[in-house]
Amino acid sequence: MGLYFCATFLMLGVGAYFIIEDLELGDPLTIVNSFMIYYLAADLIMRYMFQKMPVLNIRTLLYQPIKKNGVVKYSLWKTVASFFNIMHAFFFVPFSIVLITQGYDPLGVLGWHLGIFALFYTNNFLNVMMNNMDSVFYPLVALMLILGISQYYGWFDITVYTNPAFQVLYELPWTAILPWALLVGMYFAAFSYFRRHMYLDAGLATKHSEAKTEDYAWLNRFGNLGTFLKNDIRLIRRNKRSKTTVIMSVFFLFYGLFFFTQSLETFDHPTWKIFAGIFISGGFLFSFGQYVPSWDSAYYPLMMSQNIKYREYLNSKWYLILFATVISTILSVWYIYFGIDTYLAILVGAVYNIGINSYLVLWGGAYIKTPIDLNSNKNAFGDKQAFNAKTMLLTIPKLVLPLGVYMIGHIFIGETAGFILVALTGVLGYVFKEKVFGIIEKIYKKEKYKTLLAYSQKN
């Protein structure tokens, strides 16, 4: 994944100038500076969600004859070499070189380049301090979404005010001193923050909070199914990794903006509506469902030693996916703004997700034997063990089949017929739910001991 992002950033760094020039959007440097505020915000959000903090690795150093200042410096400087800092160089270094070759002032480009990188490292130390501060993270995400939507619809353009701040780094190279001064200040702030919490009975101590009862008594009516659902809801509410999954599924709700706004001609074909509809309604399905039963890897051996029926366990996961798909479909009702046929594609995608894809993600989960650390976001985008021949083959009916079914109806009859065929495919899958679950149950039983062995491997 790291190599993929590096390659993507490198291609953008080399080609961004010429792409902006060909599209006649204006001066390439000015355009990049216009959206730099969103770039920095996205960088901070991604860091918060996925950058691993080294503070977890320094506990043993507290028992050694090492000064606390040395431990703090070690932990902070370790973050400097993080991939989240290095990957930006693959865009900005070649982009800066292209600017110089195209006649821009080398001194101005150098000042701009150094100033921008100081801001990224400022993000690095800011993230160190706010890593466990949800009260800062969620308002930041909400603010960026509001600003992005406001700019898209022309209500308010934040870049009018932020662009000059980045542009001045090029026009007056000496002003790069300001972001570097901010970086130094943020470093000492992070240093002071860690230094104050370098006690076992303070920052590194296990947090204890008042116990709260979460009975979810309304689920008792569903018997054993309700018990499993309670456990899943608690898991999602209490753990960092599962919360991240919910956040990722919310981002999927905006996936349709790539397809329905006609901003890219490539996605103008009607077939892409079905593709977008499946992802908009199935964000939770794909991000959570594909890692069943890995979510329960910490206590899976205990579960398997109990008198638990696989059918009830799988049913609970299926109903959780069902509820999430329905909620996502309801929350995406604002896509009606782009036309009733657009929201109809989302509804059809939801039906297909419930009737077909919900089974396929549970089926594929039997072959993804990757234990999940619920307290860490490591591998939150996925894991190399999640890719194998069986899971890849299951991707075909998830994404390719609905597009093919839609095309058949669209070509021979019309758009409405395409929607109906995809929806009927989902309904047909729901009709055969018990038969399909019988097949999946057998696969889980067959893979049971391989899964238990995989979950016992810690390294």
C-alpha positions as CSV (number, residue, x, y, z in Angstrom):
1,M,0.0,0.0,0.0
2,G,2.9,2.3,0.8
3,L,4.5,1.6,-2.6
4,Y,1.2,2.3,-4.3
5,F,0.8,5.7,-2.6
6,C,4.4,6.6,-3.4
7,A,4.0,5.7,-7.0
8,T,0.7,7.7,-7.3
9,F,2.2,10.7,-5.6
10,L,5.3,10.5,-7.8
11,M,3.1,10.5,-11.0
12,L,1.0,13.4,-9.8
13,G,4.2,15.3,-8.8
14,V,5.6,14.9,-12.3
15,G,2.3,15.4,-14.2
16,A,0.3,17.8,-12.0
17,Y,1.8,21.0,-13.6
18,F,1.0,19.8,-17.2
19,I,-2.5,18.5,-16.3
20,I,-3.5,21.8,-14.7
21,E,-2.0,23.6,-17.7
22,D,-3.8,21.4,-20.3
23,L,-7.1,21.9,-18.5
24,E,-6.6,25.7,-18.5
25,L,-7.4,26.0,-14.8
26,G,-4.9,28.8,-14.3
27,D,-1.4,29.1,-12.9
28,P,-0.5,25.5,-11.6
29,L,1.3,26.8,-8.5
30,T,-1.7,29.0,-7.6
31,I,-4.1,26.1,-8.1
32,V,-2.1,23.8,-5.9
33,N,-1.9,26.6,-3.2
34,S,-5.7,27.0,-3.5
35,F,-6.3,23.5,-2.3
36,M,-3.4,23.2,0.1
37,I,-5.6,23.9,3.1
38,Y,-7.6,20.7,2.3
39,Y,-4.4,18.8,1.6
40,L,-3.1,19.7,5.1
41,A,-6.4,18.9,6.7
42,A,-6.7,15.5,5.0
43,D,-3.1,14.8,6.0
44,L,-3.9,15.5,9.7
45,I,-7.0,13.4,9.6
46,M,-5.2,10.4,8.0
47,R,-2.4,10.7,10.5
48,Y,-4.9,10.7,13.4
49,M,-6.6,7.6,12.1
50,F,-3.6,5.5,10.9
51,Q,-0.2,6.9,12.1
52,K,1.2,4.6,14.8
53,M,2.5,6.5,17.9
54,P,5.9,5.3,19.3
55,V,4.9,6.2,22.9
56,L,3.6,2.6,23.2
57,N,7.2,1.3,22.8
58,I,9.0,3.3,25.5
59,R,7.6,1.9,28.7
60,T,10.6,-0.3,29.4
61,L,12.9,2.7,29.0
62,L,11.4,4.2,32.1
63,Y,13.2,1.6,34.2
64,Q,16.6,2.3,32.7
65,P,19.2,4.9,33.8
66,I,18.1,7.2,30.9
67,K,17.0,10.8,31.4
68,K,13.4,11.5,30.7
69,N,14.3,14.2,28.2
70,G,16.3,11.7,26.2
71,V,13.3,9.3,26.1
72,V,11.0,12.1,25.0
73,K,13.4,13.2,22.3
74,Y,13.8,9.7,21.1
75,S,10.1,9.1,20.8
76,L,9.4,12.4,19.0
77,W,12.3,12.1,16.6
78,K,11.2,8.6,15.7
79,T,8.0,10.1,14.3
80,V,10.0,12.3,11.9
81,A,10.9,9.2,9.8
82,S,7.2,8.2,9.6
83,F,5.9,7.2,6.2
84,F,3.3,9.9,6.6
85,N,6.1,12.5,6.3
86,I,8.1,10.8,3.6
87,M,5.3,10.1,1.1
88,H,4.6,13.9,0.6
89,A,8.1,14.3,-0.8
90,F,7.1,12.0,-3.7
91,F,4.7,14.8,-4.9
92,F,6.4,18.0,-3.8
93,V,10.0,17.3,-4.8
94,P,9.2,16.5,-8.5
95,F,6.5,19.2,-8.6
96,S,9.1,21.8,-7.4
97,I,11.6,20.6,-10.0
98,V,9.0,20.9,-12.7
99,L,8.2,24.5,-11.6
100,I,11.9,25.4,-11.8
101,T,12.2,23.9,-15.3
102,Q,9.2,25.8,-16.4
103,G,10.7,29.2,-15.6
104,Y,9.6,29.8,-12.0
105,D,12.1,31.6,-9.7
106,P,14.3,28.9,-8.1
107,L,14.6,30.8,-4.8
108,G,10.9,31.3,-4.6
109,V,10.2,27.6,-5.3
110,L,12.7,26.7,-2.6
111,G,11.1,29.0,-0.1
112,W,7.6,27.6,-0.9
113,H,8.9,24.0,-0.8
114,L,10.6,24.4,2.6
115,G,7.5,26.3,4.0
116,I,5.1,23.6,2.9
117,F,7.2,20.8,4.4
118,A,7.5,22.6,7.7
119,L,3.6,22.6,7.8
120,F,3.6,18.8,7.2
121,Y,6.0,18.2,10.1
122,T,3.9,20.6,12.2
123,N,1.0,18.3,11.5
124,N,3.2,15.4,12.7
125,F,3.8,16.9,16.1
126,L,0.3,18.2,16.4
127,N,-1.0,14.7,15.8
128,V,1.3,13.4,18.5
129,M,-0.6,15.7,21.0
130,M,-4.1,15.1,19.7
131,N,-3.8,11.4,19.1
132,N,-6.4,10.5,21.7
133,M,-8.4,13.6,21.6
134,D,-11.7,12.7,19.8
135,S,-13.1,16.1,20.9
136,V,-10.6,17.7,18.4
137,F,-10.7,15.1,15.7
138,Y,-14.4,14.8,15.0
139,P,-15.1,18.6,14.9
140,L,-12.1,18.9,12.4
141,V,-13.6,16.3,10.1
142,A,-17.0,18.0,10.3
143,L,-15.5,21.4,9.6
144,M,-13.6,20.2,6.5
145,L,-16.7,18.5,5.1
146,I,-18.8,21.6,5.6
147,L,-16.1,23.8,4.0
148,G,-15.7,21.4,1.1
149,I,-19.4,21.2,0.4
150,S,-19.8,25.0,0.8
151,Q,-17.0,25.6,-1.8
152,Y,-18.5,23.0,-4.2
153,Y,-21.9,24.7,-4.2
154,G,-20.4,28.2,-4.2
155,W,-21.7,29.2,-0.7
156,F,-18.3,30.0,0.8
157,D,-14.8,29.6,-0.6
158,I,-12.2,29.3,2.2
159,T,-9.4,29.1,-0.4
160,V,-9.9,32.8,-1.2
161,Y,-8.4,33.5,2.3
162,T,-5.9,30.7,2.5
163,N,-4.4,30.8,-1.0
164,P,-2.5,34.1,-0.4
165,A,-0.9,32.7,2.8
166,F,0.7,29.8,0.7
167,Q,1.4,32.0,-2.3
168,V,3.4,34.4,-0.2
169,L,5.9,31.6,0.5
170,Y,6.8,31.8,-3.2
171,E,6.6,35.5,-3.7
172,L,8.6,36.3,-0.5
173,P,10.8,33.2,0.1
174,W,12.1,34.6,3.5
175,T,8.5,34.1,4.9
176,A,9.3,30.4,5.0
177,I,10.8,31.2,8.4
178,L,7.3,31.6,9.8
179,P,6.1,28.0,9.2
180,W,9.5,26.8,10.5
181,A,9.0,28.9,13.6
182,L,5.6,27.3,14.0
183,L,7.2,23.9,13.6
184,V,9.8,24.6,16.3
185,G,7.0,25.8,18.6
186,M,4.9,22.7,18.0
187,Y,7.9,20.5,18.6
188,F,8.6,22.1,22.0
189,A,4.8,22.0,22.8
190,A,4.8,18.2,22.0
191,F,8.0,17.8,24.0
192,S,6.5,19.5,27.0
193,Y,3.2,17.5,26.7
194,F,5.1,14.2,26.8
195,R,7.5,15.3,29.5
196,R,4.5,16.1,31.8
197,H,2.9,12.7,31.2
198,M,6.1,10.6,31.6
199,Y,4.9,9.0,34.8
200,L,3.4,5.5,35.3
201,D,0.6,7.0,37.4
202,A,-0.1,9.7,34.9
203,G,-0.1,9.7,31.1
204,L,1.1,6.1,30.7
205,A,-1.2,4.6,33.2
206,T,-4.3,2.7,32.2
207,K,-7.3,4.9,32.1
208,H,-10.1,4.0,34.4
209,S,-13.5,5.3,33.9
210,E,-16.8,4.9,35.7
211,A,-18.4,1.7,34.6
212,K,-21.6,2.1,32.6
213,T,-24.3,-0.5,32.1
214,E,-25.1,-1.1,28.4
215,D,-27.9,-3.7,28.6
216,Y,-29.6,-3.0,25.2
217,A,-32.6,-4.7,26.7
218,W,-34.6,-4.1,23.6
219,L,-32.5,-6.8,21.8
220,N,-33.5,-9.5,24.4
221,R,-36.5,-10.4,22.3
222,F,-34.3,-11.8,19.6
223,G,-32.8,-14.5,21.9
224,N,-29.2,-15.7,21.1
225,L,-29.2,-13.4,18.0
226,G,-29.8,-10.5,20.3
227,T,-26.9,-11.5,22.5
228,F,-24.5,-11.5,19.5
229,L,-25.8,-8.2,18.3
230,K,-25.2,-6.7,21.8
231,N,-21.6,-7.8,21.7
232,D,-21.1,-6.3,18.2
233,I,-22.6,-3.0,19.2
234,R,-20.3,-2.9,22.3
235,L,-17.3,-3.8,20.2
236,I,-18.0,-1.0,17.8
237,R,-18.6,1.6,20.5
238,R,-15.6,0.8,22.7
239,N,-12.7,0.2,20.3
240,K,-10.6,2.5,18.2
241,R,-10.3,0.2,15.2
242,S,-14.1,-0.5,15.0
243,K,-14.8,3.2,15.4
244,T,-12.4,3.9,12.5
245,T,-14.4,1.4,10.4
246,V,-17.6,3.3,11.1
247,I,-15.9,6.6,10.1
248,M,-14.7,5.0,6.8
249,S,-18.2,3.8,6.1
250,V,-19.5,7.4,6.5
251,F,-17.0,8.6,4.0
252,F,-18.4,6.1,1.5
253,L,-21.7,8.1,1.6
254,F,-19.9,10.8,-0.4
255,Y,-18.4,8.4,-2.9
256,G,-21.2,9.1,-5.4
257,L,-19.9,12.7,-5.9
258,F,-17.3,11.3,-8.2
259,F,-20.0,9.7,-10.4
260,F,-23.1,11.8,-10.1
261,T,-21.7,15.4,-10.5
262,Q,-20.4,14.7,-14.0
263,S,-17.1,16.2,-12.9
264,L,-15.3,13.4,-14.7
265,E,-16.4,12.3,-18.2
266,T,-15.1,8.8,-17.6
267,F,-17.8,8.2,-15.1
268,D,-20.6,9.6,-17.2
269,H,-21.8,6.2,-18.4
270,P,-25.1,5.0,-16.7
271,T,-23.4,1.7,-15.6
272,W,-21.3,3.7,-13.1
273,K,-24.5,4.7,-11.2
274,I,-24.9,1.1,-10.1
275,F,-21.3,0.8,-9.2
276,A,-21.5,4.0,-7.1
277,G,-24.9,2.9,-5.6
278,I,-23.3,-0.4,-4.3
279,F,-20.5,1.5,-2.6
280,I,-22.6,4.3,-1.1
281,S,-25.0,1.9,0.6
282,G,-22.4,-0.8,1.3
283,G,-19.6,1.2,3.0
284,F,-20.1,-0.6,6.3
285,L,-20.7,-3.9,4.5
286,F,-17.3,-3.8,2.8
287,S,-15.2,-2.2,5.6
288,F,-16.7,-4.3,8.5
289,G,-18.2,-7.4,6.9
290,Q,-15.1,-8.6,5.1
291,Y,-13.3,-9.0,8.5
292,V,-15.9,-11.4,10.0
293,P,-14.9,-13.3,12.1
294,S,-11.5,-11.4,12.6
295,W,-13.3,-8.8,14.7
296,D,-13.7,-11.5,17.4
297,S,-10.2,-12.9,17.0
298,A,-9.2,-11.9,20.6
299,Y,-11.8,-14.3,22.1
300,Y,-12.6,-16.5,19.1
301,P,-11.0,-19.6,20.8
302,L,-13.3,-19.0,23.8
303,M,-16.3,-18.7,21.6
304,M,-15.5,-22.0,19.8
305,S,-15.3,-23.8,23.2
306,Q,-18.9,-22.8,23.9
307,N,-22.1,-24.3,22.7
308,I,-22.5,-21.7,20.0
309,K,-24.1,-22.4,16.6
310,Y,-22.4,-20.9,13.6
311,R,-25.8,-20.1,12.0
312,E,-26.7,-17.8,14.9
313,Y,-23.3,-16.2,14.9
314,L,-23.4,-15.5,11.1
315,N,-27.0,-14.3,11.4
316,S,-26.1,-11.7,13.9
317,K,-23.4,-10.3,11.6
318,W,-25.8,-10.4,8.7
319,Y,-28.4,-8.4,10.6
320,L,-25.8,-5.9,11.7
321,I,-24.8,-5.4,8.0
322,L,-28.5,-5.2,7.1
323,F,-29.2,-2.4,9.6
324,A,-26.1,-0.5,8.5
325,T,-27.0,-0.8,4.8
326,V,-30.5,0.5,5.4
327,I,-29.2,3.4,7.5
328,S,-26.7,4.3,4.8
329,T,-29.4,4.2,2.2
330,I,-31.6,6.5,4.2
331,L,-28.7,8.9,4.9
332,S,-27.9,9.1,1.2
333,V,-31.4,10.4,0.3
334,W,-29.9,13.8,-0.5
335,Y,-28.6,12.3,-3.8
336,I,-32.2,12.9,-5.1
337,Y,-30.8,16.4,-5.8
338,F,-29.0,14.8,-8.8
339,G,-32.2,13.2,-10.0
340,I,-34.6,10.5,-9.0
341,D,-32.8,7.9,-11.2
342,T,-29.6,8.6,-9.1
343,Y,-31.2,7.7,-5.8
344,L,-32.9,4.8,-7.5
345,A,-29.5,3.4,-8.4
346,I,-28.5,3.7,-4.7
347,L,-31.7,1.8,-3.7
348,V,-31.0,-0.9,-6.2
349,G,-27.4,-1.1,-5.0
350,A,-28.7,-1.5,-1.4
351,V,-31.0,-4.4,-2.4
352,Y,-28.2,-6.1,-4.2
353,N,-25.9,-5.6,-1.2
354,I,-28.5,-7.1,1.2
355,G,-29.4,-10.0,-1.1
356,I,-26.0,-10.9,-2.6
357,N,-23.0,-9.0,-1.2
358,S,-23.9,-9.5,2.4
359,Y,-23.4,-13.3,1.9
360,L,-20.2,-12.9,-0.1
361,V,-18.4,-10.8,2.5
362,L,-19.3,-13.3,5.2
363,W,-18.2,-16.1,2.9
364,G,-14.9,-14.4,2.1
365,G,-14.3,-13.7,5.8
366,A,-13.8,-17.4,6.3
367,Y,-10.6,-17.2,4.3
368,I,-9.3,-14.0,5.8
369,K,-7.5,-15.3,8.9
370,T,-6.1,-12.0,10.1
371,P,-6.3,-11.3,13.8
372,I,-7.4,-7.7,14.6
373,D,-6.0,-5.5,17.3
374,L,-9.1,-3.5,18.4
375,N,-7.0,-0.9,20.1
376,S,-4.9,0.0,17.1
377,N,-5.5,1.2,13.6
378,K,-2.7,-0.8,12.2
379,N,-3.7,-2.3,8.8
380,A,-7.0,-0.4,8.9
381,F,-6.9,-0.1,5.1
382,G,-6.5,-3.9,4.9
383,D,-3.9,-6.6,5.3
384,K,-1.8,-8.6,2.8
385,Q,-3.3,-11.8,4.2
386,A,-6.8,-10.5,3.1
387,F,-5.8,-11.0,-0.6
388,N,-5.8,-14.5,-1.8
389,A,-7.2,-16.4,-4.8
390,K,-10.5,-17.2,-3.1
391,T,-11.3,-13.7,-1.9
392,M,-10.3,-12.3,-5.3
393,L,-12.7,-14.7,-7.0
394,L,-15.5,-13.6,-4.7
395,T,-14.9,-10.0,-5.8
396,I,-16.3,-10.8,-9.2
397,P,-20.0,-11.4,-8.1
398,K,-19.6,-8.4,-5.7
399,L,-18.8,-5.8,-8.3
400,V,-18.7,-7.2,-11.8
401,L,-22.0,-9.3,-11.7
402,P,-24.3,-6.3,-10.9
403,L,-22.7,-4.2,-13.6
404,G,-23.2,-7.0,-16.2
405,V,-26.8,-7.6,-15.1
406,Y,-27.6,-3.9,-15.4
407,M,-25.9,-3.7,-18.9
408,I,-28.1,-6.6,-20.2
409,G,-31.3,-4.8,-19.2
410,H,-30.1,-1.4,-20.2
411,I,-28.9,-2.5,-23.7
412,F,-31.9,-4.6,-24.6
413,I,-34.7,-2.8,-22.9
414,G,-33.7,0.4,-21.1
415,E,-32.4,2.0,-17.9
416,T,-35.4,1.1,-15.8
417,A,-35.1,-2.6,-16.9
418,G,-31.5,-2.6,-15.9
419,F,-32.4,-1.3,-12.4
420,I,-35.2,-3.9,-12.1
421,L,-32.9,-6.8,-13.1
422,V,-30.2,-5.9,-10.5
423,A,-32.9,-5.5,-7.8
424,L,-34.5,-8.9,-8.7
425,T,-31.0,-10.5,-8.4
426,G,-30.8,-9.1,-4.9
427,V,-34.3,-10.3,-4.1
428,L,-33.6,-13.7,-5.5
429,G,-30.5,-13.9,-3.2
430,Y,-32.6,-13.1,-0.2
431,V,-35.2,-15.8,-1.1
432,F,-32.4,-18.4,-1.0
433,K,-30.9,-17.0,2.2
434,E,-31.2,-20.2,4.3
435,K,-29.7,-22.3,1.5
436,V,-26.7,-20.0,1.1
437,F,-26.2,-19.7,4.9
438,G,-26.0,-23.5,5.0
439,I,-23.1,-23.4,2.5
440,I,-21.3,-20.6,4.4
441,E,-21.8,-22.4,7.7
442,K,-20.1,-25.5,6.3
443,I,-17.2,-23.4,5.0
444,Y,-16.7,-21.8,8.5
445,K,-16.7,-25.2,10.1
446,K,-14.2,-26.5,7.6
447,E,-11.9,-23.5,8.2
448,K,-12.4,-23.5,12.0
449,Y,-9.1,-25.0,13.1
450,K,-7.1,-23.1,10.5
451,T,-8.7,-19.9,11.8
452,L,-7.9,-20.7,15.4
453,L,-4.3,-21.5,14.5
454,A,-4.0,-18.2,12.6
455,Y,-5.4,-16.2,15.5
456,S,-2.9,-17.7,17.8
457,Q,0.0,-16.3,15.8
458,K,1.0,-13.0,17.2
459,N,3.9,-12.1,14.9
